[in-house]
């Protein structure tokens, strides 16, 4: 006698069990806990480096501006003196801080500064925390 396909003696295996689903969800949670902080830290490091590169470009443009105009070291300069809207200035366009900060150019003897970024520690490991000053 053949058993009916839907008889209680025959076990039908369709879909995933609760244990299998819980294991998959916990693995996804563990991977997320590992990947997300690293990705956020890398994003902050990239923004900080971009800001520092912008500051270096501003300082180089500031020196070039002073040399071409024979300015004294105490001369005051504005960021708008370094770029033109048509791209013909010392900078192709106005540098923008990746964290919505503003750049101050200061005088020729002082380094340019950003209102947000703290100096980047080039000896820091990727696992070290990165902070932005408010």
Secondary structure, 3 states (H helix, E strand, C coil): CCCCCCCCCCCCCCCCCHHHHHHHHHHHHHHHHHHHHHHHHHHHHHHHHHHHHHHHHHHHHHHHHHHHHCCCCCCECCHHHCECCCCCCCECCCCCCCCCCCEECCECCCCCEECCCCCCCCCCCCCCCCCCCC
